[in-house]
Structures are given as structure tokens and as C-alpha cells.
Amino acid sequence: MNFVDEQLKICQRFSSDFVPPDESQKVGIALDSLQILPLNALRLPPKEGTCGWYIWGGEMSTSPDFFAPLHVSHLPEKCPALVPYLALTPGWRVQLAPGHEDVWFDDELR
């Protein structure tokens, strides 16, 4: 499924450059926490086959095994709510819950 139009709209809405991840790149995702709200994501600079996105639900844990790698191509199935935001540049944060959307740039992430 192609989400380019949705991603372009999000980037335009928040005045971000359009930097979509490649489907073969990986995200760090806390799959076991995705049912906990709010849903959170942040994007660090890409490196070593990752696109820089880290995704979790609720509070982030400092446990070394909190995040697991997942290819971007699996996100439409595992976490469809965040797919429209994936083309935001490194430095962006997203928080979603029913009736709530918070998207902001965090200079400390770049």
C-alpha cells in the first residue's frame, strides 16, 4: 500500500522536509506496548540500516530489550496510525491517542 500522499500532507502541515524511510530499513518498536496509550514515536538520524524511528505505547522503558527491530514494510500492519508521520525528518516527535495528536520538533534528537 502506498502512503506517499498522506505522508506528504503531514510533512507540509508541519513544515518538514519529506524524508520517507525505505521499506527495507528498520525501526525500533516496542510491540508489546502498542496497545497502551498514548502511542509515541521519535525520529533520530538514520544509521546502520535503521530509519531512525522508535515507536512505543505509554511510558518508554530504559530496559535494553524494550525496543525490537522491525522493517518499515511491516508498520502498516503493526502500527498503521503512525505510517502517515514516517516521512517527517529526524528530530520530530509524535504522540497519538483518540482525539489527541501532538507533533513537535525536538532539536535535541538531531
C-alpha positions in Angstrom: 0.0 0.0 0.0 1.3 3.5 -0.9 1.1 6.1 1.8 3.1 8.8 0.0 0.1 11.3 -0.3 -0.7 11.0 3.4 3.0 11.5 4.3 3.4 14.5 2.0 0.3 16.1 3.6 1.7 15.6 7.1 5.1 17.0 6.1 3.5 20.0 4.5 1.2 20.6 7.5 4.2 20.6 9.9 6.7 22.4 7.5 9.0 19.4 7.5 11.1 18.2 4.6 9.9 15.0 3.0 12.2 12.2 4.1 10.4 8.9 3.8 12.2 5.7 5.1 12.9 2.9 2.7 10.7 -0.2 3.4 13.9 -2.3 3.9 15.1 0.0 6.7 14.2 -0.9 10.3 12.5 0.9 13.2 12.9 0.2 16.9 9.4 -0.7 18.1 8.1 -1.9 21.5 5.5 -4.3 20.0 4.2 -5.4 23.4 3.3 -1.8 24.4 1.4 -0.7 21.4 -2.0 -1.2 23.0 -1.1 1.3 25.8 -2.0 4.9 25.1 -0.7 7.3 24.1 1.2 6.0 21.1 4.6 7.7 20.9 7.3 8.0 18.3 10.5 9.9 17.8 13.0 10.0 14.9 16.7 10.1 15.4 19.2 10.4 12.5 19.2 7.1 10.4 22.2 4.8 10.7 23.3 1.2 10.1 20.1 0.1 8.3 17.7 1.9 10.5 15.4 4.9 9.5 15.8 6.4 13.0 12.2 5.9 14.2 11.5 4.5 17.7 7.8 3.7 18.4 6.2 2.7 21.7 3.0 2.9 23.7 2.6 4.5 27.1 5.8 5.2 29.0 9.2 4.5 27.4 11.3 1.9 29.3 15.1 2.0 29.7 15.2 -1.8 29.5 17.7 -2.8 26.8 15.2 -5.2 25.3 12.3 -2.7 25.2 12.7 -2.0 21.5 12.9 -4.7 18.9 13.9 -4.2 15.2 11.1 -4.3 12.6 11.2 -3.5 8.9 9.3 -0.4 7.8 7.3 -2.6 5.4 5.6 -4.2 8.4 4.4 -1.0 10.0 1.1 -0.7 8.1 0.1 -3.9 9.7 1.6 -3.5 13.2 1.2 0.3 13.7 -0.9 1.9 11.0 -1.6 5.1 12.9 2.0 6.2 12.7 2.6 5.4 9.0 1.4 8.9 7.8 4.1 10.5 10.0 7.1 8.4 8.9 8.4 10.9 6.3 9.0 13.6 8.9 12.7 14.4 9.2 14.9 13.3 12.1 14.1 15.4 15.2 10.3 15.0 15.1 8.2 13.5 17.8 4.6 12.3 17.6 2.1 11.4 20.3 -1.3 10.0 19.3 -4.4 8.9 21.2 -8.1 9.1 20.4 -9.0 12.7 19.9 -5.3 13.7 20.5 -2.5 14.5 18.1 0.7 16.2 19.2 3.5 16.6 16.7 6.6 18.7 17.5 10.2 19.2 16.6 12.8 18.4 19.2 16.3 19.8 18.4 17.9 17.5 20.9 17.1 14.5 18.7 19.2 15.6 15.7 
